[in-house]
Amino acid sequence: NAGVTQTPKFQVLKTGQSMTLQCAQDMNHEYMSWYRQDPGMGLRLIHYSVGAGITDQGEVPNGYNVSRSTTEDFPLRLLSAAPSQTSVYFCASSYSPYDLDGYTFGSGTRLTVV
Amino acid sequence: GQQVMQIPQYQHVQEGEDFTTYCNSSTTLSNIQWYKQRPGGHPVFLIQLVKSGEVKKQKRLTFQFGEAKKNSSLHITATQTTDVGTYFCAGRSTNAGKSTFGDGTTLTVKP
């Protein structure tokens, strides 16, 4: 049981490049979400999904796209990377947003945009 | 929108001292969760509180949910070096589909 797997762990991008951060879970969780964490600013929600085919925006969605074609996978796409997107990105999942067991987080992707 | 404020932002303690972090919401919460993130790591779920006035304990950690369900606290008794990290609360308002995280309290423990 791997839990939530994020790839890559580290990435350096040039301004204007695009890329996809991968997130996969093997716990049959319906709810998945993406957060970014900047120093001193906690966790800010980018996008989330309550099930396959359903996605919605969080607090800071600009510059990011998501899709949820399967229950297991929830990739995050950076359309045209900017230095302001330098951050640590976490994917999290749970059975539902109301899950008493809380969210399970992946180990994160540390992204630097130069 | 919903806001969750957490104080203090940083806390430095001597090993053996107690530690408390507070979480306050601008709206009434249906539940509140607490997470711990070790330096360089990812958040790990600790506990969820649902009932007004609820108190839960995990060894040296005591979690409380306020009577009005708008605030919560995490208290650590006799801190150890293994307690270092950032503690986050995450509150979900009634009818909200997702939780909002506070900015966290970073605890350092001096041996």
Contacts between the chains, C-beta under 8 A, distances in Angstrom:
chain1	res1	chain2	res2	distance
A	33	B	98	6.9
A	35	B	101	7.7
A	40	B	9	7.1
A	40	B	103	6.8
A	41	B	103	6.2
A	42	B	6	7.7
A	42	B	88	6.5
A	42	B	101	5.1
A	42	B	102	6.1
A	42	B	103	3.7
A	42	B	104	5.1
A	43	B	43	7.1
A	43	B	88	6.7
A	43	B	90	8.0
A	43	B	101	4.2
A	44	B	101	7.7
A	45	B	98	6.5
A	45	B	100	7.7
A	45	B	101	7.9
A	48	B	97	7.8
A	48	B	98	5.8
A	50	B	97	6.7
A	56	B	97	7.8
A	58	B	98	7.3
A	59	B	1	7.8
A	90	B	42	6.0
A	90	B	43	7.1
A	92	B	43	7.8
A	97	B	92	7.1
A	97	B	96	8.0
A	97	B	97	5.0
A	97	B	98	5.2
A	97	B	99	7.3
A	98	B	30	7.9
A	98	B	31	7.5
A	98	B	92	7.5
A	100	B	48	5.5
A	100	B	50	7.7
A	101	B	45	6.8
A	101	B	48	7.8
A	102	B	33	5.1
A	102	B	35	7.2
A	102	B	45	3.2
A	102	B	46	7.9
A	102	B	47	7.9
A	102	B	48	5.9
A	103	B	33	7.7
A	103	B	35	7.9
A	103	B	43	7.6
A	103	B	45	6.3
A	103	B	90	7.8
A	103	B	99	7.8
A	104	B	45	7.1
A	105	B	42	4.3
A	105	B	43	5.0
A	105	B	44	7.2
A	106	B	42	6.5
A	107	B	41	7.6
A	107	B	42	5.3
A	108	B	42	5.4
